[in-house]
Amino acid sequence: MNTIVIHSANLVRDIEIATKDNKRYARFTVASNRSPKSEAVDFFHCVAFGDWVDSLSDLTKGTRVQIRGNVILEKYHDHYQCSVICRKVERPAPKSAEAAA
């Protein structure tokens, strides 16, 4: 089983939450720097499933998040897309709270 952890990312746009076949899901994209000193940015397409996705409704464009999930590779016609199936999405602790800990 593969696992991906994105420690610091920003939502590229508001999260889309919907229902299909009586199953709740959320779709969104995040942007994350490759390293703290790098200007290179990676974009990750993310999907989350289950009733817990309603807790993501207050996250809007620009919100900083941490993500834990699994990576999947899907083929669409003649190209591939890598997506993150999110198991956990949360706001990171503020820097001041980290320093106090």
N, C-alpha and C positions, 0 to 999 in steps of 0.2 A: 504494500500500500504506500502511495506517495503522500507527502504532506508538504504544504507550503505555508509559511508564516510571513506576512507582510507587516512589519512592525510600525511603519509610518507611511500612510498614503492619504491622499486627498480625493474626495469625490469629484469627478469631472462634471457631473450634472446630478440633478435630483434623482433619487431612487424611484424606479417604476415598480409598483406593487400591484399584482393582479391575481386572478384566480382562473385556472383552467382545469377542467375535469374535476371540480371540487377540491383542487389542491392549490394552496397559496404559494406564490413565488415572488421573488424580487430580482430585478435585473439592474445592474449598475456597472459603471466603469470607474476605476481608481487610477491615479497617477502616483508614482513613487520614484524618488531618486535612486539610482543604482547603488550609491554609497553616500555617506554624509558629506564627502568632499567633492562629489561628482555633480556636474551639471546635466549629465545624461539622465533622461526620464524614461521609465517604462510604463506602459499602460496595460492594465489587466481588466479583461471582461469578467464580471463576476455574476454568479447566480446563487440564490439561496432558496431553499424549499422548506415549507412547513408553516405552522401557525405563528411561530416565533418571528417571522419576517415583518409582522405588523409592528413590532417594537422598533423597526428601522425607519418608520414613517417620518420621524422628526429630523432625520439626517438630510441635509440639503447640500447643494453644490458648495464645494470648498471645505466641507466638514472633514476634519482629520480623523482617520479610523485605523484600527488594527484588525487584521483579518487572519483567520486560521481556516484552512480547508484543504481540498485535494485538487490537483490539476488534471484536466481531461483534454484530450486532443480529438477534435471532430473534423470530419471531412465534409465540405459543402461543395458539391459539383467538382470543380478542379482546383480547389484550394483548401487549406487546413486552417482551423482556428483553435487556439489554446484558450481555455476558460478555467476559472477557479470556481469550484463548487464550495461555497462557504459553509462552514460548520459553526463559525463564531465571528461576529462583527461587533466591535466595541470601540468606544472612544478611548484613546490613551489617556493616562493620568497626566495632569498638567505638570510641567517641568518643576514648578515650585513644590508640588506634592512629592515628586520623586526625590528632590534634594533633601526634604525633611525626613524621609523614610530611612 
